[in-house]
């Protein structure tokens, strides 16, 4: 997906869609400091700054597989 990050806040479903991670894995990584922490938007809602999620995604290493012989 070709998407230019903005100052938009992403809701949980958007973060799951963009990262391919499950909700449980996202929370686990947040607790370990391996994923950006969310920002409290309301009493029962959180969001992630789009730029932080995109920066995290781009920082992930590429997997390179050896060519089949």
MARNUVEX-992535 format. One record per atom (N, C-alpha, C, CB): residue number from 0; residue in three letters; x, y negated, z; atom name. Coordinates in nm, 4 decimals. Glycine has a CB too. Layout:
N
REC,k,r,x,y,z,a
REC,NUM,ALA,X,Y,Z,CA $
...
END
This chain:
69
REC,k,r,x,y,z,a
REC,0,UNK,0.0839,0.1156,0.0000,N $
REC,0,UNK,0.0000,0.0000,0.0000,CA $
REC,0,UNK,0.0896,-0.1235,0.0000,C $
REC,0,UNK,-0.0961,0.0011,0.1208,CB $
REC,1,UNK,0.0663,-0.2133,-0.0912,N $
REC,1,UNK,0.1400,-0.3382,-0.0986,CA $
REC,1,UNK,0.0616,-0.4426,-0.0221,C $
REC,1,UNK,0.1641,-0.3822,-0.2461,CB $
REC,2,UNK,0.1080,-0.4771,0.0963,N $
REC,2,UNK,0.0348,-0.5689,0.1807,CA $
REC,2,UNK,0.1332,-0.6636,0.2461,C $
REC,2,UNK,-0.0484,-0.4936,0.2864,CB $
REC,3,UNK,0.1077,-0.7925,0.2362,N $
REC,3,UNK,0.1933,-0.8911,0.2999,CA $
REC,3,UNK,0.1400,-0.9186,0.4396,C $
REC,3,UNK,0.2007,-1.0218,0.2162,CB $
REC,4,UNK,0.2221,-0.8922,0.5440,N $
REC,4,UNK,0.1766,-0.9162,0.6802,CA $
REC,4,UNK,0.1456,-1.0635,0.7049,C $
REC,4,UNK,0.2810,-0.8682,0.7789,CB $
REC,5,UNK,0.0480,-1.0858,0.7905,N $
REC,5,UNK,0.0078,-1.2209,0.8284,CA $
REC,5,UNK,0.0074,-1.2294,0.9800,C $
REC,5,UNK,-0.1323,-1.2576,0.7698,CB $
REC,6,UNK,-0.0514,-1.3328,1.0343,N $
REC,6,UNK,-0.0651,-1.3466,1.1796,CA $
REC,6,UNK,-0.1869,-1.2719,1.2314,C $
REC,6,UNK,-0.0743,-1.4938,1.2184,CB $
REC,7,UNK,-0.2433,-1.1855,1.1503,N $
REC,7,UNK,-0.3631,-1.1102,1.1848,CA $
REC,7,UNK,-0.3363,-1.0132,1.2993,C $
REC,7,UNK,-0.4148,-1.0345,1.0629,CB $
REC,8,UNK,-0.4374,-0.9973,1.3833,N $
REC,8,UNK,-0.4310,-0.8960,1.4882,CA $
REC,8,UNK,-0.4966,-0.7697,1.4340,C $
REC,8,UNK,-0.5010,-0.9448,1.6206,CB $
REC,9,UNK,-0.4280,-0.6573,1.4495,N $
REC,9,UNK,-0.4810,-0.5289,1.4041,CA $
REC,9,UNK,-0.5486,-0.4583,1.5196,C $
REC,9,UNK,-0.3696,-0.4405,1.3446,CB $
REC,10,UNK,-0.6656,-0.4035,1.4935,N $
REC,10,UNK,-0.7344,-0.3236,1.5938,CA $
REC,10,UNK,-0.6812,-0.1812,1.5868,C $
REC,10,UNK,-0.8887,-0.3268,1.5728,CB $
REC,11,UNK,-0.7188,-0.0996,1.6829,N $
REC,11,UNK,-0.6615,0.0339,1.6964,CA $
REC,11,UNK,-0.6746,0.1173,1.5688,C $
REC,11,UNK,-0.7276,0.1063,1.8113,CB $
REC,12,UNK,-0.7922,0.1173,1.5098,N $
REC,12,UNK,-0.8122,0.1963,1.3882,CA $
REC,12,UNK,-0.7204,0.1541,1.2749,C $
REC,12,UNK,-0.9554,0.1857,1.3430,CB $
REC,13,UNK,-0.6952,0.0245,1.2651,N $
REC,13,UNK,-0.6041,-0.0260,1.1622,CA $
REC,13,UNK,-0.4615,0.0220,1.1874,C $
REC,13,UNK,-0.6082,-0.1796,1.1577,CB $
REC,14,UNK,-0.4207,0.0229,1.3149,N $
REC,14,UNK,-0.2858,0.0681,1.3494,CA $
REC,14,UNK,-0.2710,0.2167,1.3182,C $
REC,14,UNK,-0.2552,0.0408,1.4989,CB $
REC,15,UNK,-0.3711,0.2952,1.3517,N $
REC,15,UNK,-0.3696,0.4387,1.3203,CA $
REC,15,UNK,-0.3568,0.4592,1.1696,C $
REC,15,UNK,-0.4980,0.5081,1.3735,CB $
REC,16,UNK,-0.4340,0.3845,1.0927,N $
REC,16,UNK,-0.4322,0.3969,0.9467,CA $
REC,16,UNK,-0.2966,0.3566,0.8890,C $
REC,16,UNK,-0.5430,0.3109,0.8848,CB $
REC,17,UNK,-0.2392,0.2491,0.9382,N $
REC,17,UNK,-0.1117,0.1998,0.8835,CA $
REC,17,UNK,0.0073,0.2860,0.9208,C $
REC,17,UNK,-0.0869,0.0595,0.9306,CB $
REC,18,UNK,0.0026,0.3465,1.0405,N $
REC,18,UNK,0.1187,0.4228,1.0872,CA $
REC,18,UNK,0.1070,0.5721,1.0609,C $
REC,18,UNK,0.1385,0.4000,1.2341,CB $
REC,19,UNK,-0.0153,0.6228,1.0510,N $
REC,19,UNK,-0.0342,0.7666,1.0378,CA $
REC,19,UNK,-0.0206,0.8387,1.1709,C $
REC,19,UNK,0.0649,0.8229,0.9391,CB $
REC,20,UNK,-0.0092,0.7633,1.2804,N $
REC,20,UNK,0.0033,0.8224,1.4135,CA $
REC,20,UNK,-0.1344,0.8356,1.4775,C $
REC,20,UNK,0.0968,0.7375,1.5029,CB $
REC,21,UNK,-0.1475,0.9317,1.5669,N $
REC,21,UNK,-0.2736,0.9460,1.6401,CA $
REC,21,UNK,-0.2795,0.8423,1.7518,C $
REC,21,UNK,-0.2885,1.0897,1.6981,CB $
REC,22,UNK,-0.3986,0.8232,1.8061,N $
REC,22,UNK,-0.4159,0.7300,1.9178,CA $
REC,22,UNK,-0.3277,0.7704,2.0363,C $
REC,22,UNK,-0.5639,0.7245,1.9610,CB $
REC,23,UNK,-0.3250,0.8996,2.0658,N $
REC,23,UNK,-0.2450,0.9494,2.1776,CA $
REC,23,UNK,-0.0975,0.9224,2.1554,C $
REC,23,UNK,-0.2682,1.0987,2.1978,CB $
REC,24,UNK,-0.0491,0.9468,2.0347,N $
REC,24,UNK,0.0924,0.9243,2.0041,CA $
REC,24,UNK,0.1269,0.7767,2.0132,C $
REC,24,UNK,0.1265,0.9776,1.8647,CB $
REC,25,UNK,0.0390,0.6902,1.9679,N $
REC,25,UNK,0.0639,0.5459,1.9779,CA $
REC,25,UNK,0.0797,0.5061,2.1238,C $
REC,25,UNK,-0.0509,0.4652,1.9123,CB $
REC,26,UNK,-0.0136,0.5492,2.2099,N $
REC,26,UNK,-0.0028,0.5131,2.3511,CA $
REC,26,UNK,0.1225,0.5711,2.4144,C $
REC,26,UNK,-0.1255,0.5602,2.4272,CB $
REC,27,UNK,0.1566,0.6927,2.3785,N $
REC,27,UNK,0.2778,0.7561,2.4316,CA $
REC,27,UNK,0.4007,0.6738,2.3938,C $
REC,27,UNK,0.2918,0.9013,2.3785,CB $
REC,28,UNK,0.4081,0.6324,2.2671,N $
REC,28,UNK,0.5217,0.5536,2.2199,CA $
REC,28,UNK,0.5243,0.4147,2.2845,C $
REC,28,UNK,0.5170,0.5405,2.0674,CB $
REC,29,UNK,0.4090,0.3550,2.3081,N $
REC,29,UNK,0.4039,0.2256,2.3766,CA $
REC,29,UNK,0.4616,0.2406,2.5170,C $
REC,29,UNK,0.2578,0.1711,2.3827,CB $
REC,30,UNK,0.4195,0.3440,2.5903,N $
REC,30,UNK,0.4694,0.3664,2.7264,CA $
REC,30,UNK,0.6196,0.3879,2.7293,C $
REC,30,UNK,0.3998,0.4858,2.7889,CB $
REC,31,UNK,0.6741,0.4525,2.6259,N $
REC,31,UNK,0.8185,0.4787,2.6184,CA $
REC,31,UNK,0.8974,0.3609,2.5628,C $
REC,31,UNK,0.8443,0.6006,2.5329,CB $
REC,32,UNK,0.8291,0.2569,2.5195,N $
REC,32,UNK,0.8969,0.1428,2.4602,CA $
REC,32,UNK,0.9398,0.1676,2.3169,C $
REC,32,UNK,1.0162,0.1064,2.5424,CB $
REC,33,UNK,0.8776,0.2653,2.2516,N $
REC,33,UNK,0.9136,0.3032,2.1149,CA $
REC,33,UNK,0.8197,0.2438,2.0107,C $
REC,33,UNK,0.9145,0.4534,2.1018,CB $
REC,34,UNK,0.7197,0.1694,2.0552,N $
REC,34,UNK,0.6222,0.1088,1.9656,CA $
REC,34,UNK,0.5793,-0.0230,2.0284,C $
REC,34,UNK,0.4990,0.2038,1.9405,CB $
REC,35,UNK,0.5485,-0.1242,1.9480,N $
REC,35,UNK,0.5081,-0.2536,2.0053,CA $
REC,35,UNK,0.3887,-0.2398,2.1002,C $
REC,35,UNK,0.4735,-0.3521,1.8935,CB $
REC,36,UNK,0.3945,-0.3125,2.2092,N $
REC,36,UNK,0.2839,-0.3124,2.3047,CA $
REC,36,UNK,0.1689,-0.3967,2.2500,C $
REC,36,UNK,0.3301,-0.3659,2.4429,CB $
REC,37,UNK,0.0467,-0.3567,2.2790,N $
REC,37,UNK,-0.0681,-0.4349,2.2327,CA $
REC,37,UNK,-0.0868,-0.5602,2.3168,C $
REC,37,UNK,-0.1953,-0.3504,2.2362,CB $
REC,38,UNK,-0.1710,-0.6488,2.2666,N $
REC,38,UNK,-0.2076,-0.7713,2.3362,CA $
REC,38,UNK,-0.3543,-0.7590,2.3762,C $
REC,38,UNK,-0.1826,-0.8984,2.2467,CB $
REC,39,UNK,-0.3833,-0.7920,2.5002,N $
REC,39,UNK,-0.5210,-0.7860,2.5488,CA $
REC,39,UNK,-0.6038,-0.8932,2.4790,C $
REC,39,UNK,-0.5266,-0.8040,2.7030,CB $
REC,40,UNK,-0.7085,-0.8534,2.4077,N $
REC,40,UNK,-0.7945,-0.9471,2.3361,CA $
REC,40,UNK,-0.9210,-0.9794,2.4141,C $
REC,40,UNK,-0.8311,-0.8911,2.2003,CB $
REC,41,UNK,-0.9613,-0.8872,2.4966,N $
REC,41,UNK,-1.0823,-0.9036,2.5761,CA $
REC,41,UNK,-1.0807,-0.8019,2.6880,C $
REC,41,UNK,-1.2096,-0.8883,2.4891,CB $
REC,42,UNK,-1.1904,-0.7920,2.7580,N $
REC,42,UNK,-1.1984,-0.6994,2.8704,CA $
REC,42,UNK,-1.1721,-0.5561,2.8256,C $
REC,42,UNK,-1.3351,-0.7092,2.9375,CB $
REC,43,UNK,-1.2295,-0.5155,2.7148,N $
REC,43,UNK,-1.2160,-0.3776,2.6674,CA $
REC,43,UNK,-1.1553,-0.3677,2.5291,C $
REC,43,UNK,-1.3496,-0.3105,2.6674,CB $
REC,44,UNK,-1.0740,-0.4633,2.4904,N $
REC,44,UNK,-1.0169,-0.4563,2.3563,CA $
REC,44,UNK,-0.8725,-0.5042,2.3537,C $
REC,44,UNK,-1.1001,-0.5385,2.2598,CB $
REC,45,UNK,-0.7947,-0.4388,2.2686,N $
REC,45,UNK,-0.6555,-0.4765,2.2481,CA $
REC,45,UNK,-0.6302,-0.4858,2.0983,C $
REC,45,UNK,-0.5583,-0.3743,2.3153,CB $
REC,46,UNK,-0.5225,-0.5513,2.0637,N $
REC,46,UNK,-0.4832,-0.5617,1.9239,CA $
REC,46,UNK,-0.3331,-0.5743,1.9146,C $
REC,46,UNK,-0.5516,-0.6810,1.8559,CB $
REC,47,UNK,-0.2826,-0.5457,1.7962,N $
REC,47,UNK,-0.1395,-0.5548,1.7707,CA $
REC,47,UNK,-0.1149,-0.6613,1.6649,C $
REC,47,UNK,-0.0817,-0.4179,1.7259,CB $
REC,48,UNK,-0.0155,-0.7472,1.6846,N $
REC,48,UNK,0.0192,-0.8412,1.5786,CA $
REC,48,UNK,0.0628,-0.7629,1.4542,C $
REC,48,UNK,0.1318,-0.9387,1.6252,CB $
REC,49,UNK,0.0026,-0.7939,1.3420,N $
REC,49,UNK,0.0293,-0.7206,1.2190,CA $
REC,49,UNK,0.1777,-0.7165,1.1860,C $
REC,49,UNK,-0.0468,-0.7825,1.1043,CB $
REC,50,UNK,0.2469,-0.8290,1.2037,N $
REC,50,UNK,0.3890,-0.8345,1.1698,CA $
REC,50,UNK,0.4703,-0.7367,1.2538,C $
REC,50,UNK,0.4423,-0.9762,1.1887,CB $
REC,51,UNK,0.4370,-0.7215,1.3820,N $
REC,51,UNK,0.5095,-0.6289,1.4686,CA $
REC,51,UNK,0.4900,-0.4844,1.4243,C $
REC,51,UNK,0.4643,-0.6455,1.6134,CB $
REC,52,UNK,0.3687,-0.4500,1.3846,N $
REC,52,UNK,0.3419,-0.3135,1.3375,CA $
REC,52,UNK,0.4160,-0.2888,1.2065,C $
REC,52,UNK,0.1891,-0.2900,1.3189,CB $
REC,53,UNK,0.4138,-0.3853,1.1160,N $
REC,53,UNK,0.4833,-0.3696,0.9879,CA $
REC,53,UNK,0.6343,-0.3620,1.0077,C $
REC,53,UNK,0.4486,-0.4856,0.8937,CB $
REC,54,UNK,0.6890,-0.4428,1.0986,N $
REC,54,UNK,0.8333,-0.4366,1.1270,CA $
REC,54,UNK,0.8706,-0.2999,1.1827,C $
REC,54,UNK,0.8744,-0.5475,1.2266,CB $
REC,55,UNK,0.7876,-0.2464,1.2718,N $
REC,55,UNK,0.8139,-0.1134,1.3278,CA $
REC,55,UNK,0.8108,-0.0095,1.2161,C $
REC,55,UNK,0.7100,-0.0780,1.4383,CB $
REC,56,UNK,0.7095,-0.0177,1.1314,N $
REC,56,UNK,0.6951,0.0795,1.0221,CA $
REC,56,UNK,0.8162,0.0759,0.9291,C $
REC,56,UNK,0.5664,0.0518,0.9421,CB $
REC,57,UNK,0.8608,-0.0434,0.8957,N $
REC,57,UNK,0.9759,-0.0575,0.8057,CA $
REC,57,UNK,1.1062,-0.0124,0.8711,C $
REC,57,UNK,0.9892,-0.2022,0.7603,CB $
REC,58,UNK,1.1114,-0.0105,1.0029,N $
REC,58,UNK,1.2333,0.0306,1.0732,CA $
REC,58,UNK,1.2489,0.1822,1.0799,C $
REC,58,UNK,1.2335,-0.0265,1.2134,CB $
REC,59,UNK,1.1449,0.2543,1.0449,N $
REC,59,UNK,1.1492,0.3999,1.0529,CA $
REC,59,UNK,1.2435,0.4542,0.9458,C $
REC,59,UNK,1.0074,0.4603,1.0369,CB $
REC,60,UNK,1.3260,0.5530,0.9810,N $
REC,60,UNK,1.4188,0.6080,0.8819,CA $
REC,60,UNK,1.3457,0.6872,0.7743,C $
REC,60,UNK,1.5224,0.6968,0.9501,CB $
REC,61,UNK,1.3998,0.6822,0.6564,N $
REC,61,UNK,1.3470,0.7631,0.5452,CA $
REC,61,UNK,1.3985,0.9046,0.5607,C $
REC,61,UNK,1.3882,0.7040,0.4058,CB $
REC,62,UNK,1.3172,1.0002,0.5235,N $
REC,62,UNK,1.3585,1.1395,0.5262,CA $
REC,62,UNK,1.4049,1.1749,0.3854,C $
REC,62,UNK,1.2420,1.2341,0.5748,CB $
REC,63,UNK,1.5253,1.2274,0.3763,N $
REC,63,UNK,1.5799,1.2690,0.2481,CA $
REC,63,UNK,1.5992,1.4206,0.2511,C $
REC,63,UNK,1.7145,1.1954,0.2172,CB $
REC,64,UNK,1.5408,1.4858,0.1563,N $
REC,64,UNK,1.5514,1.6302,0.1480,CA $
REC,64,UNK,1.6536,1.6669,0.0409,C $
REC,64,UNK,1.4139,1.6941,0.1176,CB $
REC,65,UNK,1.7266,1.7739,0.0650,N $
REC,65,UNK,1.8239,1.8219,-0.0332,CA $
REC,65,UNK,1.7463,1.8752,-0.1530,C $
REC,65,UNK,1.9182,1.9326,0.0277,CB $
REC,66,UNK,1.7997,1.8516,-0.2740,N $
REC,66,UNK,1.7312,1.9035,-0.3934,CA $
REC,66,UNK,1.7277,2.0560,-0.3906,C $
REC,66,UNK,1.8011,1.8541,-0.5225,CB $
REC,67,UNK,1.6213,2.1094,-0.4452,N $
REC,67,UNK,1.6070,2.2547,-0.4522,CA $
REC,67,UNK,1.7139,2.3109,-0.5453,C $
REC,67,UNK,1.4647,2.2947,-0.5011,CB $
REC,68,UNK,1.7685,2.4241,-0.5093,N $
REC,68,UNK,1.8711,2.4875,-0.5944,CA $
REC,68,UNK,1.8180,2.6094,-0.6609,C $
REC,68,UNK,1.9941,2.5237,-0.5144,CB $
END
